[in-house]
Amino acid sequence: MAEDSRGDPACGGMDGRQDPVPSSGGFNFPEYELPELNTYAFHVAAFGELWRGRLRGEGDLSLKEPPGDQEVTDSGCEDAAVSRDLGCSLETAAELRAVCGLDKLRCLEEGEDPEVIPENTDLVTLGIRKKLLKHREETLRIDRACRQETFAYEMESHAVGKKPENSADMIEEGELILSVNIFYPVIFHKDLYKSAFFYFEGTFYNDKRYPECRDLSRTIIEWSESHDRGYGKFQTAKMEDFTFNDLYVKVGFPYLYCHQGDCEHVVVITDIRLVHHDDCLDKTLYPLIIKKHWLWTRKCFVCKMFTARWVTNNDSFAPQDPCFFCDVCFRMLHYDAEGNKLGEFLAYPYVDPGTFN
């Protein structure tokens, strides 16, 4: 997500300590601690300052569209431009103009549908596209992966290069964008409580924006301090007092977001880079969802809240066959207080597909 630049490149960790310096000589650049896994912890704002300093004055920070080619009227200049862009000879460029020029475009006849590809086309790429469209039409009803890819593409592309209506909402040149992957838990919770926290690099950032918010990290800290468990001393801070620019983070490292008391989401920062003119440039749209997991899960038939853990057949207590239950509802409905089976049913453990999202 795009954040405002409030970080101080010269500051230490969030608790005021100075961490040991890795082999790169500082924390300004993400150096990998374990190959293909995660980087060393680095300061987000310092990373931005480093790259802005390297690129300043070279025009690489500009968010303006690159200038388009000037309109060419002379055929010789046009051929030269095509030859330069495609890396081909002038003769090839002239032949391309003769075959693919504007005067060769054919308008549709009356009654022709522009969405229908003609059967007798001799264009190779158009023929390939026709085959792919036919195949997709035949398999769309059962090809869930195809629909998922289409949905993800639409989500990712709907805000590409989008500019705000109000110029004050324009993202500044050189701003950082963090790509964050948030994993869904298997059990879903209703949104009942406002308390929450993020955990980054030994610090719990608690959401204290509302009077009813509780410090959810207190139990964890008391547990870690009750015995010497080897975790060191955890720090706490108010979430609303910090932006990502203020943090030390590792790219590729699993962090934690917790809300609703025990609903935990693994949070992984997968990329950090400078904003580009093809990105969404309206800061009011951030954090911007560019891809959403395809959730496929069965809820408990009774509570309709928790993910199914059991499936029953020929169940005298169930209104349908098969029927799905979470563990608590299944045992309450099918067994007495002593654990004796009630009624007639066949029960099997159920592994929900949502586990593999």
N, C-alpha and C positions, 0 to 999 in steps of 0.2 A: 504494500500500500504506500501511497505517497504521504510523507509526513513533513511538518514544518521543520526548518533547520534551527533547532534550539540547542543542539549538543555542543559541548565545548571540547575541541580536539585535544586540549592539553590536560583535561581532567583525568582523574584516576578511575577506579572502579566505583560502582554505585555506593559502596560503603566507605569510600574514601581511601581504600588501600591501593597500593601499587603492585600489580601482579608481575611475576617474573617475565622478562622479555624473551620471546622465542627467538629462533635463529635468524629470523628476518630482520630483527633489530627494532621492532615496534609492533603496535597493534593496529596500524593503519591499513593493513592489507590482509585479506583472508588467506592464511597459509594453512594447508591441510595438515592436521595433526595425525590422522589416520587416513591413508590413501583411500579414495572412493567412499569415505564415510562422512567425516565432518572436518571443519577447519578448526584452528585455534580461535579462542575468543578474541574479537576485535571490536573497536568502538565504531559504531555506525556513522556518527557525524564526522569522525576523523577520516573514515574511508571516503566519504563524499568530498571533504575538503582536499584530500590527496588528489583525487581524479579531476576535480574542478581546477585545481592548480596546474595540473599537467596539460589540460586541454584548453585553458583560458587563452583567448586570442587566436585560436586556430579555426574558429567557426563551428567546431564540433558540438558545442552546447546549444546551438540554435534550434528552436522548435518550429521555425518557419519551414514551409514546404520548399524543397529544392527547386530552383528556377527551371521552368520548362524550356524546351527548345523553341527558339524564335520561329515564327512562321516562315517557311521557305517557299518561295515562289519560283525561283529558277530551278529547272530540273537538274542542272549540273551541281548546284549546291545541295539539292535534296539527295542526289546520289552520293555525294561526298559524305553527308551526314549519316546516311544509312551504312555506307562502307566503314565509317569510323565506329559506329555503334555496334555493328555486327562483326567487325573484324574481317570483312570479305573484300574482294576486289571491286573496283568501280564497274567492271563489266557485269559482275554478279548483281550489284546494287541496281544497275540499269535494267537488268532482266527482271528483278523482283518488282521494280516500279511498273514495268510493262504488264506483268502478270497480276499483281496484287494492288494496282493503283485504284484511286477512288472511282475512276471511270469504268472499272471492271465490276463494281458492285451492282448486283441485280436486285431490283425491287420485286416484292411479292406480287404475284398475280392476284386478281380479285378473287376473294373467297379462300385464299391460302392461309393456313394457320402458322404463325411464326414459331410456335412451340413444337411443331411437328417436323421431324427430320425426314426429308424425302427418301424413298427407297432406293432410287437410282443415283445417289450421290457418289461422286468419284473422289471426294476428299477423304483421305485416310483417317485423320483425327476425328472428323465428324462421324465416320463409320464406327470408330471405336467407341465414341461417346454414345451412339445409338445402341450398341450392344450392351454397354454398362447400364444405361437407363432401363433397357428391357429386362436385364438380369435383376436390377434392384426392384423393379415393379413386381417381378415374379416372387421374390424372396422377402419383400418388406413385411409381410404379415408375420413371418416367423423369425426374421433376422433382427433380434433385439439389439445386437451389437451395432448394426448399421444405424438403427434409430438413435442409439446412445451417442454414436460418433457425430451424427447430424446435430443432435441437441447440444452437444458440447461445442461444436464448431459455431453454432449460432450464438451461444452465450459468450464465446471468446471474441467473436468478431463484431458484436453489435455496438461496441463502444470504441472501436479502433479509430484513432485520429479524431475523435469527437471533441469539438471545441465548445466552451461554455457560451451561453448567450450574453452573460455579464462578464466583461473583461476582467473584473476584479476577482473572478473565480478561476482565472487562468493559472495553471501550474507554472511556477517560475523555472527558468532555464537552470539546468544543473541539479534539479531536485532528484532525490533518490527514490527508487521504487523497489520495494521488497515483495518477493513472491512467497506466499505463505500457504502451506498445505495443512489443512485442519482435518483430522480424522474423526469420523463419527463413532460414537460408542454403539455397542450392540443394543443396549437398553436405552429407550427414549424416555425423557422426563417432560412433564408439563412445566411450563414456565410459571412457577409460583413464588420464587424468592429472588431478590435482587442481588444477594451476596455472591461474589465471585472473586477469583484471583488468577493472575498469570504467574508462572514461575520461570525466571530466567537467571541462570548463573548464580545460584545461591541466594536469590532475593525473591520474596513473595510480594507481588504488587497487588494489593487488595483494593477492590472497588469500594470506596467509601463515599460515593456521591450522594447517597440517600440516607436519611436518619435510621432506617430499619436495617441497613447493611451490617452484617456481622463479619468478624475477622475469621474466615474459614481456615486460615493457615495456623491459627494459634494451637489447635490440637496437634498438628503435625510437628510444630516446633517443640511443644511440651513433651511429646513422645520421644523426639530425637535427643532432648536434653535430659530425660529421666534417667538414662544410662549413657555411658560413653559408647555410642553406636558408630563412631568414626565418620560422621557426616560434617563435622565442624559446626560453626555457629551460623545459623541462618539469619538473614536480615529481612526486615519488612519495610514497606513503603506504600504510599498511596498511589494507586494506578493512575488517577487523574492528574497527578503532578509530573508525569513523564510522558515522553513520546519515544518512538523507536530510535530517534536520533540520539537519545540520552543513554542508550543501553550498550552493554557489551554482549555480543551474541556470537554463536557459532553457526555457520551455514551447514545444513545437513544434520544438525543435532536435535534429538527429540526433547522438546520442552512441554510444558503442561498448562492447560487452561481448565479450571474447575469452577462449576457453578451448580446451583440447586443442591448444594450440600455434598453430593457424591457423584455428580455427573462429570466425568473427566474426558477431555479431548487432548490427544497428542497434537502438538503444534511443531511443525518443522519449517524453518526458513530455507527455501530451496534455491533462492537466487537474490542477488542484490546488484543493482545497476543504476546508471543515470537514465533519466527520462529521455525518450526519443519522440520525434514529431509524429510518429505513427501510433504512439500510445494515446490513451484517453487523457485529454488535457483539461478536463473539467474536474477540479479538485473536490467539488461537492458530491461527486459520484463515488469517491473512495471512502472506505475500502470497497473495491470492485470485485465482484464474483465473476471469474472468467471460466470456471469449470465447476460443475456440481456433480458429486458422486451419484451414480445411478443406484438409488436405494431400493432393494428388493427384500422385503422382510415380512414375516407373518406375525401379527400381534396375537396375544392371548384372547380367546373368544369371550372370556368372562370379564376381565378388567379392562381389556382393550388398550392397555398401556405398555405392558412388558412384552418382550420378544418370546415367542413360543419355545418351550423346552421339551414338551411332550406332545405326541399325536396319538389319538385313540381311534379304534375301530370297534364297531358293534357295541357302542357305548350307551348304556341305558340312561345315563345322565345327560347326554349330549343331544342337541337338537339336529345335528348334522353329522354325516360320516364321510370322510374323516373329520375330526375336530381337534383344534390346537389349543394348548394350555401353557401358561408359564408354570414354573415349578411350584409356587405358593398356591395358586388357584387349583392346580391339578391335585395336590395332596389334600387340600381342604375339602374338595368335592368328592374324592374317591376313597378316602380313608378316614377312619375314626381317630379319636385321640390316642388310642393304643397302637395305631398303625395297622389295623385290620382292614382288609379290602371290603368295600361296600359295592353292591351291585355287580353286574357283569360287564366286562369291557376287556379289550386288548389294548395295551399301552406300549409305545415304543419311544425311545429317546429321539428327539428331533434336532437336527443341526440346521439352523436357519441360514439360507444363502446370504443374508445380510452380514454374516460373520466375515465374509470374504470381500466386502466392499472395499 
